[in-house]
Amino acid sequence: MQSLLPDDIKVTLSFDQSTYVKNSIRGLLVEGALGAILTGLMVLLFLRDLRSALIVVTTIPSRY
C-alpha cells in the first residue's frame, strides 16, 4: 500500500486490535458450545430423552 502513495506520505501501524477480536470470537464459540452442552444435559436430565437432547444440542449452535 505504501508503494501506491506519494513519497511524502508514510503509512504506519499505530494500533492493532486483531488479537482482541480473535480472542472475543474464540470466547464466543467456547461459551456457545458450553451453553449448548449444558442445555442438552438439562433436557436429558429432566425429560430423559436422548433424541430431544441431541436435537437441542445440534440446533442451538446453528442459530448463531
mmCIF file as gemmi writes it, N, C-alpha and C atoms, coordinates in Angstrom:
data_model
loop_
_atom_site.group_PDB
_atom_site.id
_atom_site.type_symbol
_atom_site.label_atom_id
_atom_site.label_alt_id
_atom_site.label_comp_id
_atom_site.label_asym_id
_atom_site.label_entity_id
_atom_site.label_seq_id
_atom_site.pdbx_PDB_ins_code
_atom_site.Cartn_x
_atom_site.Cartn_y
_atom_site.Cartn_z
_atom_site.occupancy
_atom_site.B_iso_or_equiv
_atom_site.pdbx_formal_charge
_atom_site.auth_seq_id
_atom_site.auth_asym_id
_atom_site.pdbx_PDB_model_num
ATOM 1 N N . MET Axp A 1 ? 0.819 -1.178 0 1 0 ? 1 A 1
ATOM 2 C CA . MET Axp A 1 ? 0 0 0 1 0 ? 1 A 1
ATOM 3 C C . MET Axp A 1 ? 0.871 1.253 0 1 0 ? 1 A 1
ATOM 4 N N . GLN Axp A 2 ? 1.994 1.192 0.668 1 0 ? 2 A 1
ATOM 5 C CA . GLN Axp A 2 ? 2.905 2.333 0.713 1 0 ? 2 A 1
ATOM 6 C C . GLN Axp A 2 ? 3.397 2.68 -0.688 1 0 ? 2 A 1
ATOM 7 N N . SER Axp A 3 ? 3.576 1.694 -1.533 1 0 ? 3 A 1
ATOM 8 C CA . SER Axp A 3 ? 4.083 1.967 -2.889 1 0 ? 3 A 1
ATOM 9 C C . SER Axp A 3 ? 3.067 2.712 -3.745 1 0 ? 3 A 1
ATOM 10 N N . LEU Axp A 4 ? 1.795 2.645 -3.388 1 0 ? 4 A 1
ATOM 11 C CA . LEU Axp A 4 ? 0.76 3.339 -4.149 1 0 ? 4 A 1
ATOM 12 C C . LEU Axp A 4 ? 0.623 4.807 -3.756 1 0 ? 4 A 1
ATOM 13 N N . LEU Axp A 5 ? 1.155 5.164 -2.609 1 0 ? 5 A 1
ATOM 14 C CA . LEU Axp A 5 ? 1.026 6.538 -2.108 1 0 ? 5 A 1
ATOM 15 C C . LEU Axp A 5 ? 2.226 7.379 -2.521 1 0 ? 5 A 1
ATOM 16 N N . PRO Axp A 6 ? 2.054 8.7 -2.497 1 0 ? 6 A 1
ATOM 17 C CA . PRO Axp A 6 ? 3.203 9.574 -2.777 1 0 ? 6 A 1
ATOM 18 C C . PRO Axp A 6 ? 4.303 9.392 -1.726 1 0 ? 6 A 1
ATOM 19 N N . ASP Axp A 7 ? 5.512 9.798 -2.072 1 0 ? 7 A 1
ATOM 20 C CA . ASP Axp A 7 ? 6.671 9.598 -1.197 1 0 ? 7 A 1
ATOM 21 C C . ASP Axp A 7 ? 6.578 10.367 0.121 1 0 ? 7 A 1
ATOM 22 N N . ASP Axp A 8 ? 5.864 11.481 0.133 1 0 ? 8 A 1
ATOM 23 C CA . ASP Axp A 8 ? 5.802 12.281 1.354 1 0 ? 8 A 1
ATOM 24 C C . ASP Axp A 8 ? 4.757 11.766 2.366 1 0 ? 8 A 1
ATOM 25 N N . ILE Axp A 9 ? 4.026 10.72 2.013 1 0 ? 9 A 1
ATOM 26 C CA . ILE Axp A 9 ? 3.037 10.136 2.925 1 0 ? 9 A 1
ATOM 27 C C . ILE Axp A 9 ? 3.557 8.781 3.388 1 0 ? 9 A 1
ATOM 28 N N . LYS Axp A 10 ? 3.637 8.617 4.706 1 0 ? 10 A 1
ATOM 29 C CA . LYS Axp A 10 ? 4.11 7.365 5.297 1 0 ? 10 A 1
ATOM 30 C C . LYS Axp A 10 ? 2.954 6.668 6.011 1 0 ? 10 A 1
ATOM 31 N N . VAL Axp A 11 ? 2.81 5.38 5.793 1 0 ? 11 A 1
ATOM 32 C CA . VAL Axp A 11 ? 1.773 4.575 6.439 1 0 ? 11 A 1
ATOM 33 C C . VAL Axp A 11 ? 2.437 3.714 7.5 1 0 ? 11 A 1
ATOM 34 N N . THR Axp A 12 ? 1.948 3.82 8.729 1 0 ? 12 A 1
ATOM 35 C CA . THR Axp A 12 ? 2.481 3.002 9.832 1 0 ? 12 A 1
ATOM 36 C C . THR Axp A 12 ? 1.326 2.39 10.608 1 0 ? 12 A 1
ATOM 37 N N . LEU Axp A 13 ? 1.615 1.301 11.256 1 0 ? 13 A 1
ATOM 38 C CA . LEU Axp A 13 ? 0.636 0.633 12.107 1 0 ? 13 A 1
ATOM 39 C C . LEU Axp A 13 ? 0.728 1.25 13.494 1 0 ? 13 A 1
ATOM 40 N N . SER Axp A 14 ? -0.354 1.854 13.947 1 0 ? 14 A 1
ATOM 41 C CA . SER Axp A 14 ? -0.311 2.505 15.25 1 0 ? 14 A 1
ATOM 42 C C . SER Axp A 14 ? -1.007 1.686 16.332 1 0 ? 14 A 1
ATOM 43 N N . PHE Axp A 15 ? -2.025 0.909 15.967 1 0 ? 15 A 1
ATOM 44 C CA . PHE Axp A 15 ? -2.747 0.137 16.966 1 0 ? 15 A 1
ATOM 45 C C . PHE Axp A 15 ? -3.381 -1.069 16.295 1 0 ? 15 A 1
ATOM 46 N N . ASP Axp A 16 ? -3.174 -2.239 16.858 1 0 ? 16 A 1
ATOM 47 C CA . ASP Axp A 16 ? -3.679 -3.484 16.266 1 0 ? 16 A 1
ATOM 48 C C . ASP Axp A 16 ? -4.65 -4.142 17.232 1 0 ? 16 A 1
ATOM 49 N N . GLN Axp A 17 ? -5.92 -4.197 16.863 1 0 ? 17 A 1
ATOM 50 C CA . GLN Axp A 17 ? -6.927 -4.822 17.716 1 0 ? 17 A 1
ATOM 51 C C . GLN Axp A 17 ? -7.304 -6.214 17.244 1 0 ? 17 A 1
ATOM 52 N N . SER Axp A 18 ? -6.587 -6.776 16.302 1 0 ? 18 A 1
ATOM 53 C CA . SER Axp A 18 ? -6.959 -8.084 15.781 1 0 ? 18 A 1
ATOM 54 C C . SER Axp A 18 ? -6.872 -9.173 16.843 1 0 ? 18 A 1
ATOM 55 N N . THR Axp A 19 ? -5.932 -9.053 17.782 1 0 ? 19 A 1
ATOM 56 C CA . THR Axp A 19 ? -5.838 -10.068 18.837 1 0 ? 19 A 1
ATOM 57 C C . THR Axp A 19 ? -7.059 -10.02 19.747 1 0 ? 19 A 1
ATOM 58 N N . TYR Axp A 20 ? -7.569 -8.837 20.034 1 0 ? 20 A 1
ATOM 59 C CA . TYR Axp A 20 ? -8.765 -8.718 20.863 1 0 ? 20 A 1
ATOM 60 C C . TYR Axp A 20 ? -9.982 -9.305 20.149 1 0 ? 20 A 1
ATOM 61 N N . VAL Axp A 21 ? -10.086 -9.06 18.86 1 0 ? 21 A 1
ATOM 62 C CA . VAL Axp A 21 ? -11.204 -9.581 18.087 1 0 ? 21 A 1
ATOM 63 C C . VAL Axp A 21 ? -11.129 -11.106 18.013 1 0 ? 21 A 1
ATOM 64 N N . LYS Axp A 22 ? -9.94 -11.646 17.762 1 0 ? 22 A 1
ATOM 65 C CA . LYS Axp A 22 ? -9.786 -13.101 17.71 1 0 ? 22 A 1
ATOM 66 C C . LYS Axp A 22 ? -10.122 -13.74 19.049 1 0 ? 22 A 1
ATOM 67 N N . ASN Axp A 23 ? -9.663 -13.142 20.133 1 0 ? 23 A 1
ATOM 68 C CA . ASN Axp A 23 ? -9.978 -13.676 21.466 1 0 ? 23 A 1
ATOM 69 C C . ASN Axp A 23 ? -11.473 -13.589 21.771 1 0 ? 23 A 1
ATOM 70 N N . SER Axp A 24 ? -12.119 -12.532 21.326 1 0 ? 24 A 1
ATOM 71 C CA . SER Axp A 24 ? -13.556 -12.39 21.54 1 0 ? 24 A 1
ATOM 72 C C . SER Axp A 24 ? -14.339 -13.444 20.778 1 0 ? 24 A 1
ATOM 73 N N . ILE Axp A 25 ? -13.958 -13.696 19.549 1 0 ? 25 A 1
ATOM 74 C CA . ILE Axp A 25 ? -14.639 -14.714 18.747 1 0 ? 25 A 1
ATOM 75 C C . ILE Axp A 25 ? -14.412 -16.093 19.344 1 0 ? 25 A 1
ATOM 76 N N . ARG Axp A 26 ? -13.188 -16.362 19.782 1 0 ? 26 A 1
ATOM 77 C CA . ARG Axp A 26 ? -12.888 -17.651 20.41 1 0 ? 26 A 1
ATOM 78 C C . ARG Axp A 26 ? -13.708 -17.834 21.683 1 0 ? 26 A 1
ATOM 79 N N . GLY Axp A 27 ? -13.803 -16.794 22.491 1 0 ? 27 A 1
ATOM 80 C CA . GLY Axp A 27 ? -14.599 -16.857 23.709 1 0 ? 27 A 1
ATOM 81 C C . GLY Axp A 27 ? -16.077 -17.066 23.421 1 0 ? 27 A 1
ATOM 82 N N . LEU Axp A 28 ? -16.568 -16.422 22.374 1 0 ? 28 A 1
ATOM 83 C CA . LEU Axp A 28 ? -17.964 -16.59 21.983 1 0 ? 28 A 1
ATOM 84 C C . LEU Axp A 28 ? -18.245 -18.03 21.561 1 0 ? 28 A 1
ATOM 85 N N . LEU Axp A 29 ? -17.336 -18.622 20.815 1 0 ? 29 A 1
ATOM 86 C CA . LEU Axp A 29 ? -17.517 -20.011 20.394 1 0 ? 29 A 1
ATOM 87 C C . LEU Axp A 29 ? -17.489 -20.975 21.575 1 0 ? 29 A 1
ATOM 88 N N . VAL Axp A 30 ? -16.583 -20.731 22.508 1 0 ? 30 A 1
ATOM 89 C CA . VAL Axp A 30 ? -16.494 -21.59 23.695 1 0 ? 30 A 1
ATOM 90 C C . VAL Axp A 30 ? -17.765 -21.478 24.533 1 0 ? 30 A 1
ATOM 91 N N . GLU Axp A 31 ? -18.229 -20.258 24.758 1 0 ? 31 A 1
ATOM 92 C CA . GLU Axp A 31 ? -19.433 -20.065 25.566 1 0 ? 31 A 1
ATOM 93 C C . GLU Axp A 31 ? -20.672 -20.616 24.869 1 0 ? 31 A 1
ATOM 94 N N . GLY Axp A 32 ? -20.739 -20.498 23.556 1 0 ? 32 A 1
ATOM 95 C CA . GLY Axp A 32 ? -21.862 -21.063 22.812 1 0 ? 32 A 1
ATOM 96 C C . GLY Axp A 32 ? -21.895 -22.578 22.901 1 0 ? 32 A 1
ATOM 97 N N . ALA Axp A 33 ? -20.729 -23.201 22.769 1 0 ? 33 A 1
ATOM 98 C CA . ALA Axp A 33 ? -20.658 -24.664 22.883 1 0 ? 33 A 1
ATOM 99 C C . ALA Axp A 33 ? -21.006 -25.105 24.299 1 0 ? 33 A 1
ATOM 100 N N . LEU Axp A 34 ? -20.505 -24.394 25.283 1 0 ? 34 A 1
ATOM 101 C CA . LEU Axp A 34 ? -20.813 -24.729 26.672 1 0 ? 34 A 1
ATOM 102 C C . LEU Axp A 34 ? -22.307 -24.593 26.952 1 0 ? 34 A 1
ATOM 103 N N . GLY Axp A 35 ? -22.912 -23.546 26.438 1 0 ? 35 A 1
ATOM 104 C CA . GLY Axp A 35 ? -24.355 -23.359 26.605 1 0 ? 35 A 1
ATOM 105 C C . GLY Axp A 35 ? -25.154 -24.455 25.941 1 0 ? 35 A 1
ATOM 106 N N . ALA Axp A 36 ? -24.741 -24.873 24.758 1 0 ? 36 A 1
ATOM 107 C CA . ALA Axp A 36 ? -25.447 -25.942 24.056 1 0 ? 36 A 1
ATOM 108 C C . ALA Axp A 36 ? -25.335 -27.257 24.817 1 0 ? 36 A 1
ATOM 109 N N . ILE Axp A 37 ? -24.15 -27.555 25.319 1 0 ? 37 A 1
ATOM 110 C CA . ILE Axp A 37 ? -23.947 -28.812 26.052 1 0 ? 37 A 1
ATOM 111 C C . ILE Axp A 37 ? -24.735 -28.817 27.363 1 0 ? 37 A 1
ATOM 112 N N . LEU Axp A 38 ? -24.674 -27.718 28.105 1 0 ? 38 A 1
ATOM 113 C CA . LEU Axp A 38 ? -25.406 -27.664 29.373 1 0 ? 38 A 1
ATOM 114 C C . LEU Axp A 38 ? -26.918 -27.712 29.163 1 0 ? 38 A 1
ATOM 115 N N . THR Axp A 39 ? -27.403 -27.064 28.126 1 0 ? 39 A 1
ATOM 116 C CA . THR Axp A 39 ? -28.83 -27.125 27.822 1 0 ? 39 A 1
ATOM 117 C C . THR Axp A 39 ? -29.24 -28.538 27.452 1 0 ? 39 A 1
ATOM 118 N N . GLY Axp A 40 ? -28.418 -29.194 26.652 1 0 ? 40 A 1
ATOM 119 C CA . GLY Axp A 40 ? -28.694 -30.588 26.295 1 0 ? 40 A 1
ATOM 120 C C . GLY Axp A 40 ? -28.703 -31.496 27.507 1 0 ? 40 A 1
ATOM 121 N N . LEU Axp A 41 ? -27.786 -31.269 28.439 1 0 ? 41 A 1
ATOM 122 C CA . LEU Axp A 41 ? -27.768 -32.069 29.666 1 0 ? 41 A 1
ATOM 123 C C . LEU Axp A 41 ? -29.018 -31.838 30.513 1 0 ? 41 A 1
ATOM 124 N N . MET Axp A 42 ? -29.499 -30.609 30.578 1 0 ? 42 A 1
ATOM 125 C CA . MET Axp A 42 ? -30.72 -30.334 31.34 1 0 ? 42 A 1
ATOM 126 C C . MET Axp A 42 ? -31.926 -31.006 30.697 1 0 ? 42 A 1
ATOM 127 N N . VAL Axp A 43 ? -32.012 -30.961 29.377 1 0 ? 43 A 1
ATOM 128 C CA . VAL Axp A 43 ? -33.107 -31.63 28.682 1 0 ? 43 A 1
ATOM 129 C C . VAL Axp A 43 ? -33.024 -33.133 28.926 1 0 ? 43 A 1
ATOM 130 N N . LEU Axp A 44 ? -31.829 -33.683 28.859 1 0 ? 44 A 1
ATOM 131 C CA . LEU Axp A 44 ? -31.642 -35.112 29.101 1 0 ? 44 A 1
ATOM 132 C C . LEU Axp A 44 ? -31.997 -35.467 30.544 1 0 ? 44 A 1
ATOM 133 N N . LEU Axp A 45 ? -31.625 -34.626 31.471 1 0 ? 45 A 1
ATOM 134 C CA . LEU Axp A 45 ? -31.889 -34.89 32.886 1 0 ? 45 A 1
ATOM 135 C C . LEU Axp A 45 ? -33.384 -34.859 33.197 1 0 ? 45 A 1
ATOM 136 N N . PHE Axp A 46 ? -34.092 -33.846 32.693 1 0 ? 46 A 1
ATOM 137 C CA . PHE Axp A 46 ? -35.498 -33.699 33.054 1 0 ? 46 A 1
ATOM 138 C C . PHE Axp A 46 ? -36.444 -34.507 32.172 1 0 ? 46 A 1
ATOM 139 N N . LEU Axp A 47 ? -36.15 -34.642 30.9 1 0 ? 47 A 1
ATOM 140 C CA . LEU Axp A 47 ? -37.039 -35.388 30.007 1 0 ? 47 A 1
ATOM 141 C C . LEU Axp A 47 ? -36.626 -36.842 29.832 1 0 ? 47 A 1
ATOM 142 N N . ARG Axp A 48 ? -35.377 -37.125 30.137 1 0 ? 48 A 1
ATOM 143 C CA . ARG Axp A 48 ? -34.814 -38.475 29.97 1 0 ? 48 A 1
ATOM 144 C C . ARG Axp A 48 ? -35.018 -38.99 28.546 1 0 ? 48 A 1
ATOM 145 N N . ASP Axp A 49 ? -34.796 -38.093 27.577 1 0 ? 49 A 1
ATOM 146 C CA . ASP Axp A 49 ? -34.947 -38.445 26.176 1 0 ? 49 A 1
ATOM 147 C C . ASP Axp A 49 ? -33.696 -38.001 25.431 1 0 ? 49 A 1
ATOM 148 N N . LEU Axp A 50 ? -32.901 -38.968 25.005 1 0 ? 50 A 1
ATOM 149 C CA . LEU Axp A 50 ? -31.645 -38.671 24.33 1 0 ? 50 A 1
ATOM 150 C C . LEU Axp A 50 ? -31.873 -37.961 23.001 1 0 ? 50 A 1
ATOM 151 N N . ARG Axp A 51 ? -32.908 -38.345 22.298 1 0 ? 51 A 1
ATOM 152 C CA . ARG Axp A 51 ? -33.189 -37.731 20.991 1 0 ? 51 A 1
ATOM 153 C C . ARG Axp A 51 ? -33.48 -36.235 21.13 1 0 ? 51 A 1
ATOM 154 N N . SER Axp A 52 ? -34.3 -35.865 22.106 1 0 ? 52 A 1
ATOM 155 C CA . SER Axp A 52 ? -34.605 -34.446 22.326 1 0 ? 52 A 1
ATOM 156 C C . SER Axp A 52 ? -33.355 -33.671 22.73 1 0 ? 52 A 1
ATOM 157 N N . ALA Axp A 53 ? -32.526 -34.274 23.56 1 0 ? 53 A 1
ATOM 158 C CA . ALA Axp A 53 ? -31.297 -33.608 23.985 1 0 ? 53 A 1
ATOM 159 C C . ALA Axp A 53 ? -30.364 -33.382 22.8 1 0 ? 53 A 1
ATOM 160 N N . LEU Axp A 54 ? -30.247 -34.36 21.922 1 0 ? 54 A 1
ATOM 161 C CA . LEU Axp A 54 ? -29.393 -34.204 20.741 1 0 ? 54 A 1
ATOM 162 C C . LEU Axp A 54 ? -29.94 -33.146 19.796 1 0 ? 54 A 1
ATOM 163 N N . ILE Axp A 55 ? -31.237 -33.066 19.681 1 0 ? 55 A 1
ATOM 164 C CA . ILE Axp A 55 ? -31.843 -32.038 18.828 1 0 ? 55 A 1
ATOM 165 C C . ILE Axp A 55 ? -31.529 -30.651 19.37 1 0 ? 55 A 1
ATOM 166 N N . VAL Axp A 56 ? -31.639 -30.481 20.681 1 0 ? 56 A 1
ATOM 167 C CA . VAL Axp A 56 ? -31.334 -29.186 21.301 1 0 ? 56 A 1
ATOM 168 C C . VAL Axp A 56 ? -29.874 -28.826 21.101 1 0 ? 56 A 1
ATOM 169 N N . VAL Axp A 57 ? -28.972 -29.779 21.33 1 0 ? 57 A 1
ATOM 170 C CA . VAL Axp A 57 ? -27.534 -29.519 21.208 1 0 ? 57 A 1
ATOM 171 C C . VAL Axp A 57 ? -27.157 -29.157 19.772 1 0 ? 57 A 1
ATOM 172 N N . THR Axp A 58 ? -27.775 -29.787 18.804 1 0 ? 58 A 1
ATOM 173 C CA . THR Axp A 58 ? -27.408 -29.51 17.4 1 0 ? 58 A 1
ATOM 174 C C . THR Axp A 58 ? -28.057 -28.247 16.853 1 0 ? 58 A 1
ATOM 175 N N . THR Axp A 59 ? -29.215 -27.848 17.391 1 0 ? 59 A 1
ATOM 176 C CA . THR Axp A 59 ? -29.87 -26.661 16.839 1 0 ? 59 A 1
ATOM 177 C C . THR Axp A 59 ? -29.43 -25.356 17.496 1 0 ? 59 A 1
ATOM 178 N N . ILE Axp A 60 ? -28.952 -25.38 18.712 1 0 ? 60 A 1
ATOM 179 C CA . ILE Axp A 60 ? -28.517 -24.13 19.363 1 0 ? 60 A 1
ATOM 180 C C . ILE Axp A 60 ? -27.346 -23.477 18.62 1 0 ? 60 A 1
ATOM 181 N N . PRO Axp A 61 ? -26.276 -24.196 18.28 1 0 ? 61 A 1
ATOM 182 C CA . PRO Axp A 61 ? -25.168 -23.517 17.566 1 0 ? 61 A 1
ATOM 183 C C . PRO Axp A 61 ? -25.56 -23.028 16.172 1 0 ? 61 A 1
ATOM 184 N N . SER Axp A 62 ? -26.54 -23.648 15.535 1 0 ? 62 A 1
ATOM 185 C CA . SER Axp A 62 ? -26.892 -23.234 14.174 1 0 ? 62 A 1
ATOM 186 C C . SER Axp A 62 ? -27.65 -21.905 14.156 1 0 ? 62 A 1
ATOM 187 N N . ARG Axp A 63 ? -28.129 -21.444 15.299 1 0 ? 63 A 1
ATOM 188 C CA . ARG Axp A 63 ? -28.826 -20.158 15.353 1 0 ? 63 A 1
ATOM 189 C C . ARG Axp A 63 ? -27.866 -18.991 15.32 1 0 ? 63 A 1
ATOM 190 N N . TYR Axp A 64 ? -26.599 -19.236 15.581 1 0 ? 64 A 1
ATOM 191 C CA . TYR Axp A 64 ? -25.621 -18.156 15.605 1 0 ? 64 A 1
ATOM 192 C C . TYR Axp A 64 ? -24.792 -18.278 14.385 1 0 ? 64 A 1
